[in-house]
Amino acid sequence: MPPRDPGHGRARLSPERVLRAAIALADTGGLESLTMRRLGEDLGVEAMSLYKHVANKDALLDGMVDLVFAEIDLPPGDPDWRTAMRERAVSARAALIRHPWATPLMQSRTAPGPATLRHHDTVIGTLRRAGFSIELTAHAFSALDGYIYGFAMQQRSLPFDTLEEAQEVGRQMFARMPDGMYPHLTELTVQHILQPGYDYGDEFEYGLNLILDGLDRALSAA
């Protein structure tokens, strides 16, 4: 394959193109695959050319996280807070499924971009307009984000993705267990997890409802 024209590649580069190429690389191979050299290869330029568009690796990660935040739907207008928080949580989880590398980075950046700041300000504003006190707003934001990011990390760490894989994991697990030793674990696994149509992702809505119900009660009490 003939080498790419580096001049042509540089002419087509922009900060957003660099960031989107970095996201595509991380989506495919995880953050460990993301190096400036590899990113330059994917874009058809020398790695040093990238520094004209992103200052360093930290700035690259900041920009990538900001683009993920931009994918999360924020409700237009002024719906009720419960609908707004539900839609935001569902959209955030979908974004984290598309970009699993982003989960541990979403709250760790010290130079948040405009989409990140707009996201947080909108969530806070929605809760405050609904009558949440500053303290209760902080509690609600923490509970929701802890659940969203925690669920994403837990789902990603499961040793199965499909029902067939879950059945195989269950078979191997039960083969190592003495008969009758763990009856409650066996009952839950056989009668729930290994049932046709089971999808661990469906648990997200149930837990989200519990949190929203609890916040609703806290708001009423306040």
Backbone bond lengths (Angstrom), bond angles and torsions (degrees), N, CA, C in turn:
res aa  C-N    CA-C-N  psi(-1)  N-CA   C-N-CA  omega(-1)  CA-C   N-CA-C  phi
1 M - - - 1.470 - - 1.530 109.14 -
2 P 1.339 118.77 127.70 1.461 120.00 -179.87 1.511 111.14 -66.58
3 P 1.348 117.99 148.38 1.467 120.19 -179.92 1.516 110.99 -65.36
4 R 1.297 115.32 148.32 1.456 119.90 177.65 1.516 110.30 -72.92
5 D 1.287 114.27 153.19 1.463 120.21 179.01 1.520 108.57 -76.57
6 P 1.351 120.06 107.62 1.460 120.10 -176.86 1.514 113.06 -62.14
7 G 1.317 116.99 -32.58 1.452 119.21 179.44 1.515 111.72 -65.46
8 H 1.361 114.50 -40.69 1.462 118.36 178.74 1.518 110.38 -65.30
9 G 1.362 117.11 -40.38 1.458 120.46 179.17 1.508 111.53 -61.64
10 R 1.330 116.86 -44.30 1.461 119.65 -179.37 1.511 111.34 -63.63
11 A 1.340 116.15 -35.95 1.463 119.02 -177.95 1.533 110.98 -64.28
12 R 1.323 116.41 -27.84 1.455 119.68 -176.17 1.520 112.75 -94.56
13 L 1.321 117.17 -3.99 1.459 119.08 -176.79 1.523 111.68 -75.79
14 S 1.317 114.32 149.36 1.457 121.96 171.70 1.518 105.77 -150.94
15 P 1.331 118.31 161.17 1.466 119.36 178.64 1.526 112.45 -54.96
16 E 1.333 117.73 -43.00 1.464 119.18 -177.79 1.522 110.86 -66.99
17 R 1.320 117.51 -38.38 1.467 119.55 179.46 1.523 110.71 -65.11
18 V 1.317 116.68 -39.41 1.460 120.42 177.27 1.527 110.10 -62.93
19 L 1.333 116.74 -44.63 1.464 120.93 -178.33 1.530 111.09 -65.54
20 R 1.313 117.16 -41.68 1.462 119.30 -178.51 1.531 110.81 -69.52
21 A 1.300 117.36 -34.21 1.464 120.05 175.42 1.523 110.21 -67.03
22 A 1.330 117.10 -37.39 1.464 121.06 177.92 1.525 110.29 -65.97
23 I 1.329 117.44 -40.09 1.456 120.96 177.66 1.522 110.50 -63.50
24 A 1.316 117.30 -44.37 1.464 121.06 179.17 1.527 110.72 -60.48
25 L 1.322 116.25 -39.68 1.462 120.75 179.06 1.523 110.89 -66.22
26 A 1.328 117.04 -43.84 1.463 121.06 179.31 1.525 111.23 -68.65
27 D 1.322 117.75 -36.43 1.463 120.73 177.72 1.518 111.06 -60.71
28 T 1.314 115.70 -36.01 1.468 120.55 -175.96 1.520 112.09 -81.52
29 G 1.336 116.70 -46.31 1.456 119.95 -172.23 1.510 116.05 -120.64
30 G 1.336 117.51 5.41 1.458 119.89 -177.78 1.517 111.76 81.03
31 L 1.322 116.07 170.54 1.464 120.07 -178.12 1.510 112.29 -63.57
32 E 1.341 117.25 -27.36 1.454 119.52 -179.32 1.523 112.13 -64.86
33 S 1.338 116.52 -21.40 1.460 119.76 179.10 1.525 112.44 -86.64
34 L 1.335 116.58 -8.39 1.458 120.84 -174.21 1.522 110.51 -89.60
35 T 1.308 116.06 102.69 1.457 122.52 172.42 1.517 107.87 -125.76
36 M 1.297 116.40 157.32 1.460 119.38 179.95 1.532 110.26 -64.43
37 R 1.321 116.55 -34.64 1.467 119.11 178.93 1.529 110.42 -65.11
38 R 1.335 116.43 -46.95 1.456 119.64 -179.77 1.525 110.82 -65.91
39 L 1.317 117.69 -39.03 1.453 121.06 178.23 1.520 110.84 -62.98
40 G 1.331 115.96 -42.10 1.459 119.64 177.16 1.519 111.63 -61.54
41 E 1.331 116.59 -40.53 1.463 120.20 178.21 1.525 110.88 -61.21
42 D 1.334 116.29 -43.50 1.464 119.48 -179.86 1.525 112.06 -64.18
43 L 1.321 115.67 -31.44 1.466 120.15 -179.21 1.523 112.46 -91.39
44 G 1.330 116.75 -6.14 1.458 120.06 178.72 1.507 114.31 76.46
45 V 1.335 117.73 29.58 1.464 121.31 179.60 1.528 109.01 -135.66
46 E 1.312 116.02 167.40 1.449 120.84 172.65 1.527 109.29 -71.40
47 A 1.314 116.27 147.99 1.460 120.34 -177.72 1.525 111.95 -56.54
48 M 1.327 116.89 -36.75 1.465 119.71 -178.34 1.517 112.38 -62.32
49 S 1.336 117.01 -26.45 1.461 119.89 179.58 1.524 111.84 -64.65
50 L 1.334 116.51 -26.26 1.457 120.27 -177.80 1.524 111.70 -66.44
51 Y 1.318 117.09 -28.46 1.462 120.15 -175.69 1.528 112.69 -71.62
52 K 1.322 116.43 -6.18 1.459 119.24 171.68 1.529 111.00 -77.86
53 H 1.327 115.91 -14.36 1.455 120.65 -175.20 1.519 113.02 -117.96
54 V 1.326 117.56 -27.20 1.468 122.47 173.86 1.521 107.58 -133.63
55 A 1.320 116.55 134.37 1.462 119.90 -171.68 1.523 112.59 -66.31
56 N 1.345 116.36 -37.67 1.462 120.63 -176.76 1.529 108.31 -166.90
57 K 1.327 115.47 -175.50 1.465 119.53 -177.23 1.531 111.11 -64.57
58 D 1.334 117.73 -37.71 1.462 119.94 178.05 1.523 111.41 -62.23
59 A 1.321 116.53 -42.31 1.461 120.00 178.54 1.528 110.72 -64.95
60 L 1.317 116.17 -34.47 1.463 120.21 176.58 1.526 110.19 -62.84
61 L 1.327 116.92 -46.80 1.466 120.59 179.79 1.527 110.99 -64.91
62 D 1.339 117.21 -39.89 1.465 120.54 177.64 1.527 110.26 -57.93
63 G 1.322 116.33 -45.61 1.457 120.38 -178.65 1.509 112.76 -67.79
64 M 1.329 116.78 -37.49 1.463 120.78 177.90 1.526 110.95 -63.28
65 V 1.327 116.28 -45.87 1.463 120.42 179.28 1.525 110.40 -62.83
66 D 1.317 117.06 -38.76 1.466 119.78 -179.87 1.520 111.15 -63.96
67 L 1.335 117.19 -36.97 1.460 119.57 177.79 1.528 111.47 -68.75
68 V 1.330 117.29 -32.90 1.461 119.34 175.81 1.530 109.92 -67.33
69 F 1.330 117.20 -42.67 1.463 119.73 176.22 1.533 110.72 -59.55
70 A 1.330 116.72 -35.10 1.467 120.13 179.98 1.520 111.93 -66.27
71 E 1.336 118.03 -21.30 1.454 121.46 178.96 1.532 112.70 -79.24
72 I 1.325 117.07 -17.21 1.458 120.53 -176.32 1.525 109.43 -79.88
73 D 1.325 116.23 123.70 1.462 120.85 -177.41 1.522 110.86 -69.50
74 L 1.309 114.92 129.88 1.455 121.85 171.16 1.518 107.53 -109.19
75 P 1.324 117.38 128.86 1.471 119.68 -172.42 1.522 112.04 -61.55
76 P 1.343 117.11 132.56 1.467 119.76 176.10 1.513 110.60 -73.41
77 G 1.306 114.58 160.86 1.464 119.01 178.64 1.511 111.23 66.63
78 D 1.324 116.07 -143.10 1.466 120.50 -176.02 1.529 109.52 -139.68
79 P 1.357 117.66 70.26 1.457 119.91 178.82 1.521 110.32 -71.78
80 D 1.326 116.25 174.04 1.454 118.03 176.39 1.529 108.93 -64.10
81 W 1.323 114.96 151.55 1.461 119.71 -172.04 1.524 112.26 -61.26
82 R 1.324 117.64 -35.16 1.460 120.13 -177.34 1.527 111.23 -66.16
83 T 1.327 116.53 -45.05 1.466 120.25 176.23 1.521 110.53 -61.39
84 A 1.342 115.88 -43.22 1.459 120.37 -179.54 1.526 111.54 -61.18
85 M 1.325 117.10 -45.62 1.460 120.34 -178.34 1.525 111.67 -69.43
86 R 1.346 116.63 -34.21 1.459 119.62 177.29 1.524 110.93 -65.62
87 E 1.338 116.13 -49.45 1.462 120.04 -178.81 1.522 110.81 -61.56
88 R 1.295 116.30 -40.65 1.461 120.13 179.42 1.523 111.16 -65.16
89 A 1.340 117.78 -42.30 1.462 121.36 -179.55 1.523 111.26 -65.08
90 V 1.330 117.05 -44.40 1.461 121.03 -179.95 1.526 110.46 -63.92
91 S 1.324 117.08 -42.26 1.459 121.17 -179.86 1.531 110.75 -68.00
92 A 1.327 116.75 -39.10 1.465 119.88 178.92 1.522 110.44 -63.64
93 R 1.319 116.75 -43.90 1.472 119.21 178.91 1.527 110.61 -62.10
94 A 1.327 117.68 -40.04 1.465 120.60 178.60 1.530 110.86 -62.15
95 A 1.333 116.89 -40.49 1.463 120.25 178.57 1.528 110.96 -64.75
96 L 1.331 116.79 -38.42 1.459 120.27 -179.84 1.522 111.48 -71.78
97 I 1.323 117.75 -28.75 1.460 120.17 173.52 1.524 109.88 -67.46
98 R 1.323 116.70 -39.91 1.469 119.78 178.56 1.524 111.32 -68.42
99 H 1.328 116.22 -32.93 1.467 120.88 -175.37 1.533 109.66 -128.89
100 P 1.310 118.90 72.30 1.471 120.71 -174.33 1.525 114.23 -61.39
101 W 1.309 118.04 -24.88 1.465 122.02 178.29 1.521 111.56 -65.37
102 A 1.338 117.17 -22.33 1.463 120.96 -172.07 1.517 113.27 -78.72
103 T 1.332 117.82 -22.15 1.465 120.58 -172.26 1.530 113.35 -51.24
104 P 1.338 120.01 -52.24 1.470 118.66 -178.11 1.524 114.06 -73.96
105 L 1.337 117.33 -7.58 1.468 120.10 -176.98 1.524 113.45 -99.79
106 M 1.320 117.76 -14.73 1.457 119.94 -168.50 1.527 113.47 -61.48
107 Q 1.324 117.41 -31.43 1.466 120.00 -179.08 1.523 112.18 -114.26
108 S 1.330 117.18 11.69 1.470 119.03 -173.36 1.517 114.24 -103.75
109 R 1.323 117.46 -7.35 1.466 119.34 -174.87 1.529 110.41 -81.60
110 T 1.322 115.99 139.62 1.465 121.24 -178.40 1.523 112.71 -98.87
111 A 1.327 116.72 -1.96 1.465 120.52 176.83 1.526 108.51 -129.53
112 P 1.349 116.98 67.91 1.472 119.84 -175.54 1.517 112.09 -63.73
113 G 1.339 114.96 145.34 1.454 121.10 179.85 1.513 112.27 -87.86
114 P 1.328 117.04 -178.91 1.467 120.64 -174.84 1.524 113.63 -64.22
115 A 1.329 118.54 -37.42 1.465 119.68 179.69 1.526 110.65 -67.23
116 T 1.332 116.48 -38.01 1.457 121.14 177.92 1.519 110.47 -63.47
117 L 1.313 116.64 -47.71 1.464 120.98 -178.95 1.525 111.31 -65.28
118 R 1.325 116.83 -40.86 1.473 120.65 178.44 1.522 110.32 -63.70
119 H 1.319 116.01 -40.77 1.464 120.44 178.99 1.528 110.84 -59.03
120 H 1.313 116.51 -52.73 1.455 120.30 -177.71 1.533 111.69 -64.29
121 D 1.315 116.59 -41.29 1.459 119.72 -179.22 1.524 110.95 -64.42
122 T 1.336 117.06 -38.42 1.462 120.86 179.78 1.519 111.44 -66.83
123 V 1.330 116.64 -43.28 1.465 120.17 179.21 1.533 109.95 -61.44
124 I 1.323 115.89 -47.72 1.467 120.12 -179.80 1.522 110.51 -62.07
125 G 1.325 116.65 -44.54 1.459 120.44 -179.19 1.520 112.33 -62.82
126 T 1.326 117.14 -38.91 1.469 120.60 178.60 1.524 110.66 -61.41
127 L 1.312 117.12 -44.32 1.459 121.13 -179.80 1.533 111.74 -68.24
128 R 1.318 116.49 -41.18 1.468 119.70 -179.00 1.530 110.87 -65.26
129 R 1.331 116.59 -40.51 1.471 119.37 179.74 1.526 111.29 -67.44
130 A 1.333 115.88 -25.14 1.471 119.61 178.69 1.515 112.21 -79.79
131 G 1.334 117.59 -4.15 1.453 120.82 178.06 1.519 114.70 103.49
132 F 1.328 117.84 4.17 1.457 120.33 175.65 1.532 108.97 -67.57
133 S 1.315 116.30 133.39 1.464 119.28 172.94 1.527 108.81 -69.01
134 I 1.318 116.63 167.91 1.466 119.64 177.57 1.526 110.28 -58.73
135 E 1.321 116.44 -43.04 1.470 119.67 -179.01 1.525 111.12 -65.08
136 L 1.347 117.04 -45.14 1.456 119.92 -179.15 1.533 110.88 -68.61
137 T 1.323 116.86 -32.65 1.467 120.39 175.07 1.521 110.36 -60.92
138 A 1.336 116.12 -44.53 1.457 119.96 178.44 1.527 110.95 -62.29
139 H 1.345 116.72 -41.99 1.459 120.50 178.79 1.537 110.49 -62.80
140 A 1.333 116.00 -44.27 1.463 120.43 -177.56 1.522 111.02 -64.82
141 F 1.324 116.61 -45.90 1.468 121.34 -179.66 1.529 109.87 -60.06
142 S 1.333 116.40 -44.24 1.458 120.89 -178.73 1.530 111.24 -65.45
143 A 1.327 116.75 -44.12 1.465 120.10 -178.93 1.530 111.32 -64.41
144 L 1.326 116.50 -44.17 1.460 120.12 -178.75 1.523 111.67 -66.78
145 D 1.338 116.96 -47.26 1.458 119.08 -178.61 1.525 111.63 -67.26
146 G 1.337 116.40 -39.03 1.454 119.01 177.35 1.517 111.03 -59.35
147 Y 1.322 116.38 -39.45 1.460 120.44 179.90 1.531 110.99 -71.52
148 I 1.324 117.41 -45.99 1.471 120.73 -177.48 1.528 110.69 -60.83
149 Y 1.333 116.56 -52.15 1.458 119.68 -176.79 1.527 111.09 -71.51
150 G 1.324 116.36 -37.94 1.460 119.34 179.10 1.518 111.83 -64.57
151 F 1.330 116.96 -41.71 1.460 120.01 178.66 1.525 110.37 -63.83
152 A 1.336 116.03 -42.13 1.473 119.68 179.80 1.521 110.97 -61.12
153 M 1.328 117.17 -42.55 1.458 120.44 -179.90 1.524 110.96 -68.12
154 Q 1.329 116.86 -40.27 1.461 119.54 -179.77 1.519 110.94 -66.91
155 Q 1.327 117.52 -43.50 1.456 120.00 179.75 1.523 110.65 -63.08
156 R 1.326 116.40 -39.49 1.459 119.66 -179.74 1.529 111.44 -65.01
157 S 1.334 117.24 -29.48 1.459 120.51 -175.49 1.523 113.45 -85.89
158 L 1.338 117.54 -7.47 1.462 119.47 -179.69 1.528 110.53 -62.14
159 P 1.336 117.59 145.27 1.468 120.24 -178.73 1.523 113.09 -83.43
160 F 1.319 117.97 16.25 1.457 121.23 178.24 1.520 109.47 -150.39
161 D 1.338 114.75 153.88 1.459 122.11 176.16 1.522 112.00 -118.48
162 T 1.332 117.12 -30.72 1.453 121.36 -176.82 1.530 110.04 -116.52
163 L 1.333 116.08 167.28 1.458 120.43 177.41 1.520 110.23 -61.98
164 E 1.319 116.84 -39.30 1.462 120.05 179.72 1.526 111.03 -61.90
165 E 1.327 116.93 -41.90 1.461 120.27 178.14 1.525 110.73 -66.96
166 A 1.344 116.84 -37.89 1.466 120.38 177.86 1.524 110.56 -63.54
167 Q 1.331 116.82 -39.48 1.460 120.46 178.76 1.521 111.14 -64.01
168 E 1.331 116.39 -39.65 1.461 119.69 179.34 1.526 111.01 -67.76
169 V 1.347 116.59 -41.59 1.463 119.71 176.71 1.522 110.05 -61.78
170 G 1.340 116.98 -42.45 1.458 120.78 178.27 1.514 111.97 -62.33
171 R 1.320 116.50 -42.57 1.462 120.23 179.19 1.524 110.86 -59.90
172 Q 1.337 116.68 -45.93 1.459 120.45 179.98 1.529 111.24 -65.47
173 M 1.327 116.73 -38.24 1.459 120.36 -179.59 1.522 111.26 -65.96
174 F 1.332 116.03 -46.31 1.464 119.47 -178.84 1.524 111.85 -66.81
175 A 1.332 117.12 -30.01 1.463 120.11 -179.78 1.524 111.31 -65.09
176 R 1.339 117.32 -24.51 1.462 120.88 -178.82 1.531 112.50 -95.44
177 M 1.333 116.92 -4.93 1.461 121.20 -175.92 1.519 111.23 -99.51
178 P 1.327 118.60 133.72 1.472 120.16 173.51 1.526 109.93 -61.41
179 D 1.315 117.31 141.42 1.465 122.12 -179.67 1.527 110.74 -56.75
180 G 1.331 115.18 130.52 1.454 120.98 175.27 1.513 115.55 75.34
181 M 1.341 117.88 4.39 1.465 120.26 -175.80 1.532 111.92 -74.24
182 Y 1.319 117.41 -37.58 1.474 120.82 -175.83 1.542 108.29 -126.89
183 P 1.321 117.65 73.82 1.474 120.35 -171.99 1.522 114.19 -65.52
184 H 1.326 117.56 -36.24 1.468 119.43 -176.69 1.534 111.01 -73.30
185 L 1.317 116.79 -40.05 1.471 120.63 175.87 1.524 110.00 -63.24
186 T 1.322 115.94 -42.13 1.468 120.00 178.88 1.519 110.98 -63.26
187 E 1.320 116.56 -44.35 1.461 120.97 -179.75 1.526 111.51 -59.79
188 L 1.328 116.65 -48.45 1.464 120.48 -179.25 1.518 111.34 -63.25
189 T 1.313 116.78 -43.07 1.456 120.65 -178.19 1.520 111.54 -64.98
190 V 1.331 116.50 -48.12 1.463 120.70 -175.39 1.523 111.73 -72.60
191 Q 1.325 117.18 -43.15 1.459 120.31 -172.59 1.529 114.31 -89.16
192 H 1.322 116.86 -8.38 1.473 118.38 179.91 1.526 111.63 -128.44
193 I 1.320 117.00 -62.37 1.467 119.84 -172.32 1.521 112.10 -65.94
194 L 1.315 117.57 -38.02 1.461 120.41 -175.41 1.522 113.05 -92.12
195 Q 1.314 117.04 10.88 1.462 120.26 178.35 1.531 110.70 -79.22
196 P 1.344 117.94 148.06 1.473 120.82 178.99 1.526 111.20 -55.43
197 G 1.310 115.32 137.12 1.455 121.20 177.53 1.511 114.64 86.97
198 Y 1.338 117.11 -2.03 1.472 118.24 -178.66 1.529 110.42 -66.44
199 D 1.310 115.24 136.14 1.469 122.52 175.30 1.515 107.18 -142.54
200 Y 1.314 116.29 117.63 1.461 119.03 -177.84 1.520 111.58 -56.84
201 G 1.319 117.79 -31.93 1.454 120.76 179.98 1.512 113.43 -59.06
202 D 1.348 117.40 -24.51 1.464 120.31 179.00 1.523 112.05 -66.32
203 E 1.318 116.95 -20.23 1.460 120.15 179.00 1.536 111.92 -66.26
204 F 1.324 115.95 -20.76 1.465 119.70 -175.75 1.522 111.87 -59.57
205 E 1.317 116.44 -46.36 1.464 120.62 -177.22 1.529 111.22 -63.05
206 Y 1.329 116.58 -38.84 1.464 119.50 -178.88 1.525 110.45 -63.30
207 G 1.316 116.87 -48.89 1.456 120.09 179.27 1.517 112.25 -64.33
208 L 1.333 116.83 -37.78 1.460 120.66 178.86 1.522 110.57 -62.48
209 N 1.327 116.66 -40.88 1.465 120.17 177.96 1.523 111.78 -62.28
210 L 1.317 117.23 -39.34 1.461 120.33 178.06 1.525 111.19 -60.84
211 I 1.318 116.48 -42.53 1.471 120.36 -179.87 1.522 110.21 -67.11
212 L 1.315 117.38 -45.18 1.466 120.40 -179.79 1.522 111.22 -64.11
213 D 1.328 116.76 -39.09 1.470 119.64 176.40 1.524 110.72 -61.58
214 G 1.323 115.74 -43.60 1.467 119.55 179.93 1.520 112.38 -64.41
215 L 1.329 116.81 -40.65 1.466 120.24 178.31 1.527 110.34 -67.75
216 D 1.333 116.69 -35.55 1.465 119.73 177.02 1.528 110.66 -61.50
217 R 1.315 116.77 -43.11 1.457 120.36 178.44 1.527 111.19 -66.37
218 A 1.322 116.37 -39.64 1.461 119.75 179.24 1.522 110.38 -65.08
219 L 1.331 118.04 -39.36 1.450 121.16 178.86 1.532 110.86 -65.80
220 S 1.336 116.23 -42.39 1.471 120.13 178.77 1.524 111.39 -63.25
221 A 1.317 116.19 -40.40 1.466 120.46 -179.91 1.525 111.08 -67.09
222 A 1.303 115.65 -33.53 1.473 118.77 -179.56 1.517 111.77 -72.67
